């Protein structure tokens, strides 16, 4: 799934979506891998939630609740088995 498609579904501009993903990469919640001309992003399901009251829970628990087909533990592709790729033209 392209970042532009996610931005459109969420109702934000692609630039804002890119900024959010960059913040998640910088915080360690998402890993970025360059594949050809595109970036592929994978969520780290073992990272704790950020809020102090929720730190005992990990991202994987949240993903399991909202996207049970997201993939196996140890790295879940975003959006049901598809990687989040940034469109190099966008």
Phi, psi and omega in degrees: 000133180280150178301324178296325178291320178295316179302317180296316180297323182280335179092031177234168178284154181301322180300319179294319178297318179297318179298318179296315180296319178299319177297321179293323176295312181299326180277352178089005180280337182227139175256139180252134176227129179277125177233104184065235180267001184245157171259136173247137184242139178231133179283138174271103186288350182267357178286139178287154173297153188282325185293135183305326180284345183246004185298341179286349179255151180250161181304322181303324178296316179296316179298320179298326181286325185258340182215073185298346179258019185289343177126178184283159176300158179098007178141102182257123173298147178288140172067073170046063173086355179256148176274153176271114181244142177268128180290117182294343179275344188264000000 
